[in-house]
Amino acid sequence: MQAKAAEFVECMSNEETSLSIAESRYLVPTRTDLIDGYIEQVPEMEAFGEQIKTARARTAQLGAEWPKAATVIYNAVQLAITGEATADEAFAKAAQG
């Protein structure tokens, strides 16, 4: 079963499949080694391609602490959106944790 799973992952992430998926769904390939070539073919995707090249997971530094941090952020945004606090006040509250 693991061998079949590995085979599937290999198939989905190879160059041909990655480009085919990107082209058919109008997406940027997630394989960074394919982005420049794809952008040459689809120049309107350049901004997205550049973002993918430098993208990092939000959880990379916080790991298991991400849900707690996300809740603080979401609560601060909600305070500002609803007018319960100014953006500066909500930001200050979020910084306190």
C-alpha positions in Angstrom: 0.0 0.0 0.0 2.8 2.4 0.8 4.5 1.7 -2.5 1.3 2.5 -4.3 1.0 5.8 -2.3 4.5 6.7 -3.2 3.9 5.9 -6.8 0.8 8.2 -6.8 2.7 11.0 -5.2 5.5 10.6 -7.7 3.1 10.7 -10.6 1.2 13.8 -9.3 4.4 15.7 -8.7 6.4 14.9 -11.8 7.1 17.7 -14.3 4.6 16.6 -16.9 1.7 16.2 -14.5 2.4 19.3 -12.6 2.4 21.4 -15.8 -0.7 19.7 -17.1 -2.6 20.4 -13.9 -1.5 24.0 -13.9 -2.4 24.6 -17.5 -5.8 22.9 -17.3 -6.9 24.6 -14.1 -5.2 28.0 -14.7 -3.0 27.6 -11.7 0.7 28.2 -11.0 2.7 25.0 -10.5 3.7 24.4 -6.9 7.1 23.1 -8.1 9.2 26.1 -8.0 11.6 24.7 -10.7 8.7 24.9 -13.2 7.4 28.4 -12.4 9.6 30.5 -14.6 8.9 28.4 -17.7 5.2 28.4 -16.9 5.2 32.2 -16.5 6.8 32.5 -20.0 3.8 30.7 -21.4 1.2 32.4 -19.1 2.7 35.9 -18.2 -0.4 37.1 -16.4 0.4 34.6 -13.7 3.7 36.2 -12.9 2.7 37.9 -9.6 1.3 34.6 -8.3 4.3 32.7 -9.4 6.6 35.1 -7.5 4.5 34.6 -4.4 4.7 30.8 -4.6 8.5 31.0 -5.0 8.8 32.7 -1.7 5.8 31.3 0.2 6.2 29.8 3.6 3.7 28.0 5.7 2.2 30.2 8.4 2.8 27.4 10.9 6.5 27.0 10.0 7.8 29.1 13.0 4.9 28.6 15.4 4.2 24.9 14.8 1.7 23.7 17.4 1.2 27.2 18.7 -0.3 28.4 15.4 -4.0 27.9 16.4 -3.5 30.0 19.5 -1.8 32.8 17.5 -4.5 32.6 14.8 -7.2 33.0 17.3 -5.6 36.2 18.7 -5.3 37.5 15.1 -8.8 36.7 14.1 -10.2 38.2 17.3 -8.3 41.4 16.8 -9.5 41.6 13.2 -13.1 41.1 14.3 -12.8 43.9 16.9 -11.6 46.3 14.2 -14.2 45.2 11.6 -17.1 45.5 14.0 -15.9 48.9 15.3 -15.5 47.6 18.9 -11.9 48.9 18.7 -9.8 51.0 16.3 -7.3 49.1 14.2 -4.5 50.4 16.4 -6.3 49.3 19.6 -7.0 45.9 18.1 -3.5 45.5 16.9 -2.1 46.5 20.4 -4.5 44.0 22.0 -3.3 41.2 19.7 0.3 42.0 20.5 -0.4 41.4 24.2 -1.5 37.9 23.3 
